[in-house]
Amino acid sequence: MLNNLDTLYLNISEVPAGWQKEALILLKHGVIKGDGKNQIAIKRRDLLTAILTRRIEKIQNGRRP
């Protein structure tokens, strides 16, 4: 059941549309990486953590999230 709640995204195209732009930025900056075979290979919870951390960092530096 946990696998259904914590999807493994292998490529940006599998990431929900609202997160894709931020996932691409995180990929570009090396925050998230693939596994050698797949573009990103990251679990939903880990990607969400990375995105939220990026948004918090932007707010703390006086930028829009």
Number of C-alpha atoms within 10 A of each C-alpha: 5 6 9 7 10 13 14 18 19 17 15 18 10 12 19 12 11 8 13 15 13 17 23 15 14 17 16 11 10 10 14 19 15 15 11 8 8 13 16 22 18 21 16 17 13 13 22 14 12 17 19 14 12 17 16 15 14 13 12 11 10 9 10 10 13
